[in-house]
Amino acid sequence: MDGEQVCRYLGISGRTLQRLRSDHVITYSAINRKLYYSLTEIRRVLKERSVRRKNQPKE
């Protein structure tokens, strides 16, 4: 997933995603100066940080 897809999936801003990277909360790969994130990594962050997507019901 690219950064834009991750932001939509998590319901966060690009700046928040940048902060997660800077704080070493989320790992990524850089290919031709574009950043990519694995779906497994996104799900891990969701689980560990309890980051909720928009419109996701509370458990």
C-alpha positions as CSV (number, residue, x, y, z in Angstrom):
1,M,0.0,0.0,0.0
2,D,1.2,3.5,-0.7
3,G,1.0,6.4,1.8
4,E,-2.3,7.7,0.4
5,Q,-4.0,4.3,0.7
6,V,-2.7,3.9,4.3
7,C,-4.0,7.3,5.3
8,R,-7.5,6.5,3.9
9,Y,-7.5,3.0,5.5
10,L,-6.5,4.3,8.9
11,G,-8.4,7.6,8.6
12,I,-5.3,9.7,9.4
13,S,-3.5,12.6,7.8
14,G,-0.3,12.4,5.8
15,R,1.4,14.3,8.7
16,T,0.3,11.6,11.2
17,L,1.6,8.9,9.0
18,Q,4.9,10.8,8.8
19,R,5.0,11.0,12.6
20,L,4.4,7.3,12.9
21,R,7.4,6.7,10.5
22,S,9.6,9.2,12.4
23,D,8.8,7.6,15.7
24,H,9.6,4.2,14.3
25,V,6.1,2.9,15.0
26,I,5.5,1.7,11.5
27,T,8.0,0.2,9.0
28,Y,8.0,1.0,5.3
29,S,9.9,0.3,2.1
30,A,11.2,3.1,-0.2
31,I,11.2,2.3,-3.9
32,N,12.1,5.1,-6.3
33,R,11.5,7.7,-3.6
34,K,7.9,6.4,-3.0
35,L,7.1,4.8,0.4
36,Y,5.1,1.6,0.7
37,Y,3.7,-0.2,3.6
38,S,2.6,-3.9,4.0
39,L,-1.0,-4.7,4.9
40,T,0.4,-6.9,7.7
41,E,2.3,-3.9,9.1
42,I,-0.8,-1.7,9.0
43,R,-2.9,-4.3,10.8
44,R,-0.1,-4.7,13.5
45,V,-0.2,-0.9,14.1
46,L,-4.0,-1.0,14.3
47,K,-3.9,-3.8,16.9
48,E,-1.0,-2.4,19.0
49,R,-1.9,1.2,18.9
50,S,-5.7,0.9,18.8
51,V,-5.8,3.3,15.9
52,R,-9.3,3.2,14.6
53,R,-10.4,3.7,11.0
54,K,-13.2,6.1,10.4
55,N,-16.6,4.5,10.4
56,Q,-15.3,1.4,12.2
57,P,-17.6,0.3,15.0
58,K,-16.2,0.2,18.5
59,E,-15.8,-3.3,19.9
